């Protein structure tokens, strides 16, 4: 599960925005983003890409329009994306987005062992889903989002053995265009994206308390599967 990330106004993030055709766009930058926070997502509507604020929690309480904490919907599992009736089924077909990030944190599950994961010389483009809510009292549009998580990654057995987040290959412009296109409701072209793998070299750093992001050991490299 991806339960914490950060995003900085860095050269890598600016390059990511440029590659996505969003050069000069303003993001919400934060050194520590936790579930329920307001984040920036990149979505497409009427063939126009835009940065929107979204709550990092896909399901809201319909009465309060606050995160429904009865369901941990800040992530959307890959094996639920094609299950009719699941929370992610419709967004996967009509509400795909990109969530920019600089790094994220994964835990081993023992509440002691945590790692920061970055891409080497690259920003991260999480594959995300979003939903649109309308405040009946004010008419305000509210967007919510989640990060798609994939199955286990063999190289992550001592990092997070259960899952990994979907990181999109932004160098594949045709795939990115399809991903952001809400008219692309045939999800067959995305099947390969849902196979766990390391598409860009990862820099892994042991950390202490997740909210503090404090390094407690030497970083190491996990090379891209495509090398």
DOMAR-902153 format. One record per residue (C-alpha): residue in three letters; residue number from 1; z, y, x. Coordinates in Angstrom, 3 decimals. Example, Ala and Ser with C-alpha at 12.3 -4.5 7.8 and 13.67 -1.06 7.14 Angstrom:
DOMAR-902153
     r     k         pz         py         px
   ALA     1      7.800     -4.500     12.300
   SER     2      7.140     -1.060     13.670
//
This chain:
DOMAR-902153
     r     k         pz         py         px
   UNK     1      0.000      0.000      0.000
   UNK     2     -0.748      3.492      1.201
   UNK     3      2.363      5.442      0.214
   UNK     4      2.265      8.479      2.467
   UNK     5     -0.375     10.534      4.250
   UNK     6     -0.962     13.940      5.795
   UNK     7     -3.897     16.298      6.087
   UNK     8     -4.256     19.143      8.579
   UNK     9     -6.766     21.941      9.042
   UNK    10     -8.185     20.261     12.136
   UNK    11    -11.661     20.049     13.717
   UNK    12    -11.880     16.440     12.492
   UNK    13    -11.177     17.427      8.884
   UNK    14    -13.662     20.298      9.100
   UNK    15    -16.311     17.904     10.404
   UNK    16    -15.569     15.547      7.507
   UNK    17    -16.034     18.383      5.020
   UNK    18    -19.306     19.356      6.671
   UNK    19    -20.595     15.774      6.560
   UNK    20    -19.714     15.662      2.864
   UNK    21    -21.633     18.896      2.241
   UNK    22    -18.404     20.795      1.656
   UNK    23    -18.290     23.020      4.759
   UNK    24    -15.874     25.896      4.248
   UNK    25    -14.092     24.237      1.335
   UNK    26    -10.361     24.868      1.081
   UNK    27     -8.037     21.878      0.924
   UNK    28     -4.323     21.573      0.301
   UNK    29     -2.955     20.940      3.777
   UNK    30      0.375     19.209      4.236
   UNK    31      2.261     17.475      7.034
   UNK    32      3.758     14.973      4.574
   UNK    33      2.239     13.949      1.248
   UNK    34      4.233     11.567     -0.947
   UNK    35      3.258      9.957     -4.268
   UNK    36      3.512     12.427     -7.144
   UNK    37      2.462     15.351     -4.931
   UNK    38     -0.485     17.602     -5.698
   UNK    39     -3.371     16.748     -3.382
   UNK    40     -7.004     17.722     -2.874
   UNK    41     -9.762     15.408     -4.049
   UNK    42    -13.519     15.739     -3.740
   UNK    43    -15.348     14.839     -6.921
   UNK    44    -18.793     15.387     -8.351
   UNK    45    -19.764     16.762    -11.754
   UNK    46    -23.252     17.731    -12.940
   UNK    47    -24.542     17.028     -9.405
   UNK    48    -22.109     19.578     -8.002
   UNK    49    -19.409     18.577     -5.513
   UNK    50    -16.120     20.361     -5.690
   UNK    51    -12.581     20.241     -4.379
   UNK    52     -9.993     19.871     -7.133
   UNK    53     -6.229     19.696     -7.226
   UNK    54     -4.961     16.363     -8.492
   UNK    55     -1.591     14.700     -8.953
   UNK    56     -1.345     11.669     -6.689
   UNK    57     -0.371      9.356     -9.544
   UNK    58     -3.172      8.082    -11.773
   UNK    59     -1.184      7.555    -14.994
   UNK    60      0.637     10.429    -16.674
   UNK    61      3.094     10.347    -19.534
   UNK    62      1.033     11.565    -22.493
   UNK    63      3.914     13.605    -23.871
   UNK    64      5.045     15.410    -20.720
   UNK    65      1.866     15.169    -18.614
   UNK    66      4.093     14.234    -15.689
   UNK    67      3.707     11.065    -13.593
   UNK    68      4.601      7.955    -15.566
   UNK    69      6.978      6.371    -13.068
   UNK    70      7.137      3.157    -15.071
   UNK    71      3.871      2.226    -13.351
   UNK    72      3.216      2.708     -9.623
   UNK    73     -0.282      4.091    -10.065
   UNK    74     -0.663      6.079     -6.834
   UNK    75     -2.672      3.073     -5.575
   UNK    76     -5.300      1.038     -7.441
   UNK    77     -5.669     -2.572     -6.344
   UNK    78     -9.152     -3.802     -5.570
   UNK    79     -8.696     -6.964     -7.643
   UNK    80     -8.029     -4.903    -10.790
   UNK    81    -11.106     -2.675    -10.526
   UNK    82    -13.291     -5.072    -12.498
   UNK    83    -10.650     -6.172    -14.998
   UNK    84    -11.492     -4.724    -18.409
   UNK    85     -8.531     -2.935    -19.899
   UNK    86     -6.944     -2.183    -16.537
   UNK    87     -6.041      1.416    -15.706
   UNK    88     -8.634      1.492    -12.922
   UNK    89    -11.567     -0.092    -14.786
   UNK    90    -13.126      3.067    -16.276
   UNK    91    -12.327      5.413    -13.358
   UNK    92    -13.967      2.943    -10.975
   UNK    93    -17.162      3.389    -12.952
   UNK    94    -16.994      7.054    -13.908
   UNK    95    -14.291      8.724    -11.813
   UNK    96    -14.657      7.853     -8.140
   UNK    97    -13.583     10.469     -5.621
   UNK    98    -12.801     11.029     -1.956
   UNK    99     -9.318     11.945     -0.746
   UNK   100     -9.415     13.574      2.717
   UNK   101     -6.579     12.799      5.135
   UNK   102     -5.656     13.054      8.793
   UNK   103     -3.344     10.021      8.999
   UNK   104     -1.301      7.691      6.805
   UNK   105      1.748      5.457      7.030
   UNK   106      2.134      1.751      6.381
   UNK   107      5.315     -0.337      6.445
   UNK   108      5.895     -3.967      7.323
   UNK   109      8.056     -4.430      4.232
   UNK   110     11.384     -4.794      6.036
   UNK   111     12.313     -1.110      5.490
   UNK   112     12.566     -0.700      9.254
   UNK   113      9.092     -1.087     10.724
   UNK   114      6.567      1.683     10.047
   UNK   115      3.327      2.766     11.677
   UNK   116      1.139      5.852     11.550
   UNK   117     -2.565      5.036     11.337
   UNK   118     -5.257      7.505     12.413
   UNK   119     -8.945      7.116     13.124
   UNK   120    -10.042      7.858     16.661
   UNK   121    -11.624     11.345     16.688
   UNK   122    -12.264     11.210     12.928
   UNK   123    -10.632     12.334      9.725
   UNK   124    -10.089      9.808      6.952
   UNK   125    -12.049      9.675      3.696
   UNK   126    -10.007      7.519      1.341
   UNK   127    -11.912      5.911     -1.494
   UNK   128    -10.115      7.138     -4.589
   UNK   129    -10.227      7.184     -8.373
   UNK   130     -9.415     10.071    -10.673
   UNK   131     -8.646     10.670    -14.334
   UNK   132     -8.870     13.825    -16.419
   UNK   133     -6.125     14.865    -18.826
   UNK   134     -6.175     17.867    -21.151
   UNK   135     -2.984     19.747    -21.997
   UNK   136     -3.084     20.049    -25.819
   UNK   137     -0.915     23.163    -25.736
   UNK   138     -2.672     25.193    -23.069
   UNK   139     -6.108     23.579    -22.866
   UNK   140     -5.537     23.197    -19.109
   UNK   141     -7.404     20.434    -17.297
   UNK   142     -5.187     18.182    -15.213
   UNK   143     -6.616     15.685    -12.748
   UNK   144     -4.806     12.676    -11.367
   UNK   145     -5.818     10.363     -8.546
   UNK   146     -5.062      7.111     -6.774
   UNK   147     -6.157      5.473     -3.531
   UNK   148     -7.927      2.120     -3.774
   UNK   149     -6.201     -0.605     -1.786
   UNK   150     -7.945     -3.728     -0.497
   UNK   151     -6.711     -7.192      0.380
   UNK   152     -4.962     -8.184      3.627
   UNK   153     -6.429     -7.228      6.989
   UNK   154     -5.856     -9.941      9.637
   UNK   155     -5.329     -7.363     12.406
   UNK   156     -2.518     -5.762     10.382
   UNK   157     -0.133     -8.716     10.223
   UNK   158      2.557     -6.726     12.076
   UNK   159      1.713     -3.424     10.351
   UNK   160      1.262     -4.118      6.639
   UNK   161      0.217     -7.708      5.917
   UNK   162     -0.444     -7.376      2.188
   UNK   163     -3.146     -4.715      1.904
   UNK   164     -5.016     -1.796      3.439
   UNK   165     -6.459      1.374      1.882
   UNK   166    -10.189      1.767      1.309
   UNK   167    -11.594      4.083      3.983
   UNK   168    -15.157      5.067      3.180
   UNK   169    -17.917      5.026      5.838
   UNK   170    -18.881      8.700      5.614
   UNK   171    -21.747      8.207      8.057
   UNK   172    -23.519      6.235      5.297
   UNK   173    -24.745      9.215      3.294
   UNK   174    -26.549      7.086      0.696
   UNK   175    -23.366      5.164     -0.029
   UNK   176    -21.289      8.350     -0.227
   UNK   177    -23.809      9.935     -2.592
   UNK   178    -23.629      6.876     -4.843
   UNK   179    -19.838      6.768     -4.634
   UNK   180    -19.458     10.349     -5.826
   UNK   181    -22.199     10.131     -8.462
   UNK   182    -20.522      9.634    -11.881
   UNK   183    -23.852      8.427    -13.271
   UNK   184    -23.680      5.441    -10.871
   UNK   185    -21.808      3.136    -13.214
   UNK   186    -23.221     -0.069    -11.728
   UNK   187    -20.538     -0.851     -9.149
   UNK   188    -22.420     -3.749     -7.539
   UNK   189    -23.466     -1.598     -4.535
   UNK   190    -19.769     -1.088     -3.694
   UNK   191    -18.876     -4.768     -3.368
   UNK   192    -19.060     -4.736      0.449
   UNK   193    -16.727     -1.744      0.577
   UNK   194    -14.016     -3.867     -1.017
   UNK   195    -14.003     -6.356      1.872
   UNK   196    -11.110     -5.503      4.253
   UNK   197    -12.267     -4.440      7.687
   UNK   198    -11.963     -1.835     10.423
   UNK   199    -15.081      0.324     10.197
   UNK   200    -13.787      2.997     12.598
   UNK   201    -11.466      2.558     15.575
   UNK   202     -7.824      2.955     14.548
   UNK   203     -5.034      4.532     16.588
   UNK   204     -1.697      2.970     15.594
   UNK   205      1.672      4.527     16.455
   UNK   206      5.117      3.064     15.662
   UNK   207      7.265      5.662     13.873
   UNK   208     10.843      5.951     12.670
   UNK   209     11.593      7.543      9.314
   UNK   210      8.370      7.804      7.277
   UNK   211      9.102     11.301      5.946
   UNK   212      9.579     12.568      9.502
   UNK   213      6.559     10.875     11.108
   UNK   214      8.521     10.618     14.379
   UNK   215      6.900      8.404     17.064
   UNK   216      9.231      5.773     18.536
   UNK   217      6.769      3.811     20.665
   UNK   218      3.436      3.865     22.455
   UNK   219      0.231      4.057     20.468
   UNK   220     -2.296      1.228     20.568
   UNK   221     -5.910      0.779     19.498
   UNK   222     -7.568     -1.513     16.967
   UNK   223    -11.281     -1.503     17.644
   UNK   224    -13.886     -1.214     14.921
   UNK   225    -15.247     -4.518     13.602
   UNK   226    -18.739     -3.118     14.130
   UNK   227    -18.319     -2.804     17.931
//
